[in-house]
Amino acid sequence: MTERQTIYEAIGGIDRVDEIVDRFYDLMALEPDFSDLRAMHPKDLSSSREKLKLFLTGWMGGPDVYSPKYGHPMLRARHLPFKIGLNERNQWLACMYQALQECGIEGNVAKQLEESLFNTADWMRNQAN
């Protein structure tokens, strides 16, 4: 990743975002370690996939494609109906980190992305533990 390059550009743009999000939701549905996380989502994950793809595109420095369609992300407010404690945060992060790894995101880009994802996921917690 160069100094002026966004994470979005460094990972390969929309095709890579799509790949990561699809792998994330596939892992969530398949891996028993992520069963609590999966239970928080609707049976049909197509809307969840779309929203995360659009959100991550802008969040990683790509075009803002989420807000024109769904309004301001308001992450915490949109997730308040769900119990998000350490277990939920950790499952979400483990699932996302595994998706990143399996999609070939590595090196400094992976480290920076993982740190940013941790900070965001930890900020989403609404339960002490």
Secondary structure as a PSIPRED ss2 file (coil, helix, strand):
# PSIPRED VFORMAT (PSIPRED V4.0)

   1 M C   1.000  0.000  0.000
   2 T C   1.000  0.000  0.000
   3 E C   1.000  0.000  0.000
   4 R C   1.000  0.000  0.000
   5 Q C   1.000  0.000  0.000
   6 T C   1.000  0.000  0.000
   7 I H   0.000  1.000  0.000
   8 Y H   0.000  1.000  0.000
   9 E H   0.000  1.000  0.000
  10 A H   0.000  1.000  0.000
  11 I H   0.000  1.000  0.000
  12 G C   1.000  0.000  0.000
  13 G C   1.000  0.000  0.000
  14 I H   0.000  1.000  0.000
  15 D H   0.000  1.000  0.000
  16 R H   0.000  1.000  0.000
  17 V H   0.000  1.000  0.000
  18 D H   0.000  1.000  0.000
  19 E H   0.000  1.000  0.000
  20 I H   0.000  1.000  0.000
  21 V H   0.000  1.000  0.000
  22 D H   0.000  1.000  0.000
  23 R H   0.000  1.000  0.000
  24 F H   0.000  1.000  0.000
  25 Y H   0.000  1.000  0.000
  26 D H   0.000  1.000  0.000
  27 L H   0.000  1.000  0.000
  28 M H   0.000  1.000  0.000
  29 A H   0.000  1.000  0.000
  30 L H   0.000  1.000  0.000
  31 E C   1.000  0.000  0.000
  32 P H   0.000  1.000  0.000
  33 D H   0.000  1.000  0.000
  34 F H   0.000  1.000  0.000
  35 S H   0.000  1.000  0.000
  36 D H   0.000  1.000  0.000
  37 L H   0.000  1.000  0.000
  38 R H   0.000  1.000  0.000
  39 A H   0.000  1.000  0.000
  40 M C   1.000  0.000  0.000
  41 H C   1.000  0.000  0.000
  42 P C   1.000  0.000  0.000
  43 K C   1.000  0.000  0.000
  44 D C   1.000  0.000  0.000
  45 L C   1.000  0.000  0.000
  46 S H   0.000  1.000  0.000
  47 S H   0.000  1.000  0.000
  48 S H   0.000  1.000  0.000
  49 R H   0.000  1.000  0.000
  50 E H   0.000  1.000  0.000
  51 K H   0.000  1.000  0.000
  52 L H   0.000  1.000  0.000
  53 K H   0.000  1.000  0.000
  54 L H   0.000  1.000  0.000
  55 F H   0.000  1.000  0.000
  56 L H   0.000  1.000  0.000
  57 T H   0.000  1.000  0.000
  58 G H   0.000  1.000  0.000
  59 W H   0.000  1.000  0.000
  60 M C   1.000  0.000  0.000
  61 G C   1.000  0.000  0.000
  62 G C   1.000  0.000  0.000
  63 P C   1.000  0.000  0.000
  64 D C   1.000  0.000  0.000
  65 V C   1.000  0.000  0.000
  66 Y C   1.000  0.000  0.000
  67 S H   0.000  1.000  0.000
  68 P H   0.000  1.000  0.000
  69 K H   0.000  1.000  0.000
  70 Y H   0.000  1.000  0.000
  71 G C   1.000  0.000  0.000
  72 H C   1.000  0.000  0.000
  73 P C   1.000  0.000  0.000
  74 M C   1.000  0.000  0.000
  75 L H   0.000  1.000  0.000
  76 R H   0.000  1.000  0.000
  77 A H   0.000  1.000  0.000
  78 R H   0.000  1.000  0.000
  79 H H   0.000  1.000  0.000
  80 L C   1.000  0.000  0.000
  81 P C   1.000  0.000  0.000
  82 F C   1.000  0.000  0.000
  83 K C   1.000  0.000  0.000
  84 I C   1.000  0.000  0.000
  85 G C   1.000  0.000  0.000
  86 L H   0.000  1.000  0.000
  87 N H   0.000  1.000  0.000
  88 E H   0.000  1.000  0.000
  89 R H   0.000  1.000  0.000
  90 N H   0.000  1.000  0.000
  91 Q H   0.000  1.000  0.000
  92 W H   0.000  1.000  0.000
  93 L H   0.000  1.000  0.000
  94 A H   0.000  1.000  0.000
  95 C H   0.000  1.000  0.000
  96 M H   0.000  1.000  0.000
  97 Y H   0.000  1.000  0.000
  98 Q H   0.000  1.000  0.000
  99 A H   0.000  1.000  0.000
 100 L H   0.000  1.000  0.000
 101 Q H   0.000  1.000  0.000
 102 E H   0.000  1.000  0.000
 103 C C   1.000  0.000  0.000
 104 G C   1.000  0.000  0.000
 105 I C   1.000  0.000  0.000
 106 E C   1.000  0.000  0.000
 107 G H   0.000  1.000  0.000
 108 N H   0.000  1.000  0.000
 109 V H   0.000  1.000  0.000
 110 A H   0.000  1.000  0.000
 111 K H   0.000  1.000  0.000
 112 Q H   0.000  1.000  0.000
 113 L H   0.000  1.000  0.000
 114 E H   0.000  1.000  0.000
 115 E H   0.000  1.000  0.000
 116 S H   0.000  1.000  0.000
 117 L H   0.000  1.000  0.000
 118 F H   0.000  1.000  0.000
 119 N H   0.000  1.000  0.000
 120 T H   0.000  1.000  0.000
 121 A H   0.000  1.000  0.000
 122 D H   0.000  1.000  0.000
 123 W H   0.000  1.000  0.000
 124 M C   1.000  0.000  0.000
 125 R C   1.000  0.000  0.000
 126 N C   1.000  0.000  0.000
 127 Q C   1.000  0.000  0.000
 128 A C   1.000  0.000  0.000
 129 N C   1.000  0.000  0.000
